Amino acid sequence: MTSRSDLWASLRAATPARIGLGRRGDAPPLEAMLAFQLAHARARDAVHTPLDVPALAASVRDAIEVCSAALDRATYLRRPDLGRRLDAASRSALAGSAGPEGGWDAVFVIADGLSATGVQQSAVSLLEACRARLIGWSVAPVVIATQARVALGDEIGALLQARLCVMLIGERPGLSVANSLGAYITWDPRIGRRDAERNCVSNIHPDGLSCAAAAERVTWLMTEARRRGLTGVALKRDALAGALPG
């Protein structure tokens, strides 16, 4: 017969959720409390640690560096709307970056979002895995964006005349994972796009979805987006029907 403690042990092994922690009097055990405090500290660090832009720029080819209209991290956290628009200098720089006649097929944006830690760990590997699968695509220079929200990619894509924008951005950290990366795919990026018009591949980190598996999903969505001329809810229906790889 399985004891109660053994039952909790098997369940804990199957999930990172904090279950069956036990107690010491009216409080959780010391080990569980310290682990919780460590996870909370890692989540806070992920939000506030700045993105190492020079290291990223050195790892990708022909990167363009931009910043949102949020001047600093405190403003970024208080004003999400400013994180969705470029500052004036960045707008001018992108407007002067001419692409091929007819525009680019796609642009990749690497953005700090809410976890620069996740971006630093996984963005370049995911980018390279995607590039290797996009044979025959015209891909714009990589854009590295700071103090960025997902919708910042809409303005970037529009200025570069890209038909598709792929935003690789740090996801909101939690108490189980503080280093997760998300990929948001938007067809015909322009200011005013809604979240329902995007597709997202999330939970990309060393203990979650691998960069290779994520690249398969992202490039499938990109290919289908180009074929159909759309992203978002309409494209997601095929994924729910089992067409999406992985």
N, C-alpha and C positions, 0 to 999 in steps of 0.2 A: 504493500500500500504506500502511495506517494505521500510524504509529509507535506504540510503547508509550506514550510520553508523551501523544500525542493521544488514545489510548484511555482513559486515566485521566481526562483532561480532560472527555471527554464523559460519563463515568460520574459524576464529581463534580458536573457540572451538573444531574444528575437526582436527587440526594439530598443531604440535609444531613449524612449520615454522613461520618465522617472516613476516607476511603479514598484509597489511592494518594498518600500524603503525601510519600513519598520519605524520604531520610535524609542526614545529614551525618556521616559516620563511623559511630559507634554510636548516634547520637541523631537525633531528628526534626529537620527544618529549623527554624531560629529562628522563622520566621513561623508555622509550624504550632504550635510550642510556645507561643508568645505567645497565639495564638488559643484554644488549649485552656485556658490559665490565665485568660483573660478570660471564657470560657464558664463555667468553674468558679466564678469570682467572682460572676458574674451569678446563678448558681443559688443560691449561698449568700445573696446579697442578697435574692433572692426569698423565701427561707425566713424570713429574720430581719427584713425590713422590715415595720413595723407597718402595718396597714390604716388608711387615712385615713377614719375613720368619719364625722367632720363633713362632709367633702366628699361622701361617698356619701349621707348623710342629706339633704343639701341638694338632691341630684339626684333623689330619689324622694319619693313622697307618703306622709305619715303613717307614717314608719318607726318601728319599735320596736327599740331597741338591747338586746342581751342578751350574756352572756358564759358560756362553759362553766365547769366546776368547776376547770379548770387556771388557776391564778392568774397565771402569767406564761409567757413563751415557752419558757423552759428547762424548766419543768414540763410544758408542752404536748408538747414533743418527747420527753421521757422517759416520759410517762404518757399514751399514746393513750386509755386508758379514761376519763380525766378530761375529755378533749375531746369525749366522746360524751354527757356529761350537763351540764345547766344548773347554774349556781350557785343558791343559795337565793333571792337577790334577783331574778334573772331569772325563776325559776319562779313566784314570787309575782306579778311584773308581768304575765306572760302569762296566768296563771290569772284575773286580773282584767280581761282584755281580751275583753269579751263580743262575740260575733258575731251574725249574724242567727239567727232561730229555725231550728233544724235544722243549724246550722253553715255553714262556708264550703265552697265547691267546692274551693278550692286556696289554698295559701299559698306564696309565694316567699321563700326564705331566701338572703341574700347572706352568704357566710362566707369568712373569710380563708384557711382551709386551709393549704396549704404554699406558696402563692404569692400573696401580697397584690398583687404586681405584676400578675398576670393578672386578678385581680378588679377592680382599679382601672381597668384598660384596657378591659375588655369586659363586665362584669356589667350595668351600667346599660343599655347598648345592647341586650344580649340580653333583658333584662327588658322593655324597652319594645317590642321586636319581638314578644315573646310576648304581652304585654298586648293589642296591636293585633289579634291573631288570636283572642283568647278572647272573642268576642262572646257575651253572655248568661251568662257565668260570674260567680259571686260570688267575688271574690278578696280575701283578707284583707290588712290592712296588711303591707307588706314588713318582714321581720325581718332586721336586720343583726347577725350573730353573730361574735364574736372568739374566738380560741383554739379553733376549732371543727373537729371531724371530721364526716364525712358523716352518721353516725348521730345527731348532735345534732338533725337535722331531725325525727327520729321523735318525740322528746319535745316539740319545738316544735309540730309538727302536732297531736299528741294534746291538748296544753293548749289550743290554739286551736280544737279540734274541726273541723279541716279534713279533708276526705275525701282530699285529695291534697297531697303536699309536693314542691316542686321546690327542690332545694338547688343553688345556683350557687356553686361553691367552687373555690378555687385548687388546681390539680393539682400533684403532686410535680414539681419542675423537673428537667430533665435537662441534658446538655451540648449539646443542639441547641436546645431550647426551654425558657426559664425563665418564660414568661408565659402559660401555658396555663390555660384555664378549663374546668371540667367541670360538667355539669348532671345531677343524679341525681333521678329521678322515682320516688316511692314512694306506692303506693295504701294507704289506711287506715294512716297512720303511727302507730306506737306503739312504746314501748320493747321491744326484743327482736327487731325486724325483722332479717332476714338480708340479706346482700348479694345473694343469689340472688332476693330479692323486689323488687329495684330494677331500673330501666333507666338506662343512662348514655349521654349524648352527650358525647364528649370531644374534646380537641385543638382547642378554640375559641380562636383567637388571630389576630392580623392576617395571619400567614403560613400559617395552617392553615384550619380550617373557619370561614367567616364567620358573624357574628352572625345575618344573615338566613337563611342555610342552616340554622344550628343551631336557630333559632326554628321553622322548618318541621318539623324532626324532633321537637323537644321538644313542640310543641303537638299534633302527630299522636299521639305517645305519650300525652299527657294525655287527648286525646279518646278514644282507644281504651281507656285505663285506666278512664275513667269509664263507658264503654259496657259493658265486660266485668267491671268490678269487680276488677281485678287489675293488677299490674305484675310485672316480673321475667322469669324464664326462659320462662314460658308466653306472655307477650306478645311476647317476642323472636323466637319461632318465625315469626310473621308477617313480621317485619322481614327475617329470613333468606330468606323466600320471595319477597321483592321488594316487599312492600306499603309499606315505609317510604319516604317521599319522599327524594329526593337520593341 
